[in-house]
């Protein structure tokens, strides 16, 4: 193998990912009542929606100026053809 092929082979054959160590102990489950969970959910819900009121979104539904110009030009051309047809 030449130098380039050797470095590519070393790059792709290296499978060293390290040593995985499990945690010392697993966190225990905490039992909560329905009322506690409901109050936590309501406070989270209140925080999220109170912050959303202060966010302003940009209006993405604006018609582009080029579309307005093309529509206006088409309307003028149509009216011009109607005026020519009425004069004959």
ZITANOR-V354756 format. One line per field, one symbol per residue. burial: b if it has 9 or more other C-alpha atoms within 8 Angstrom, else e. A space follows every 10 residues. Layout:
BEGIN
burial=???
END
This chain:
BEGIN
burial=eeeeebeeee eeeeeeeeee eeeeeeeeee eeeeeebeee eeeeeeeeee eeeeeeeeee eeeeeeebee eeeeeeeeee eeeeeeee
END
